[in-house]
């Protein structure tokens, strides 16, 4: 608190500051090749599988539903 009111720490919303630091990661590019990886399906978490069950998957750059 930057101020005092009745001997107590006090601050207004205009005195509040936020500092944040984070490592930002992202997918910059998706490459497609003609190897056997094209047969794989990927979960939304990026885990590859060749035997998808119920859910949403990415296959050859497209969203597919099972």
N, C-alpha and C positions, 0 to 999 in steps of 0.2 A: 504494500500500500504506500502511496506517495503522500497521503494526507492524513490528518487526524481530525476526529470529530468527537467531542466530549471525552478526550483522552483515550480514544479507541482508534485503531487503524481503520482507515476508510479510503475507498477508491471509487472513482466513477467509471462508467463504461468507456469513456474516452481515454482513460489512463491504462486500459488493459491492452497489452501487446501479446502477440502470439509468435513464437518462434518454432519453426519446424525444419527438420532435416530428415531426409529419407533417400535411400537408394531406389531410384526408379528403374524398373526393368520393363521391357516390352518386346513384342515380336516386331522386328523391323521389316522382315521379308519372308515370304513363304515360297520355297522353291519346289518345283515339281520335276521329277525325272521319270524315266521309263523303266525303273528297276522294279524289283519285287516288292518294294515298299508301297507301291500303288495298290496292292491288295490289302494293306492294313487299314484298319479303322482306328481313330483316335478319340479318346474321351475328351470332355471339355477341360480336364486337368492335364491333357497332353500325354496320357498313357496309351501306348500302342497295343492293339489287340487284333487278332485275325478271326475272332469268334465273338462278335458283339451280341449282347443280350438286350433286354428292354432298355430304352433310353435314347439320348441324343448323342450322335457321334459325328466326327468330321471324316469324310472319305473323299480323297482326291480334291481337296479344297472346298468341298460342299458339305452343308449340314444335312444329315440324314437322320430319320427317326425309325426306331425299331419298337 
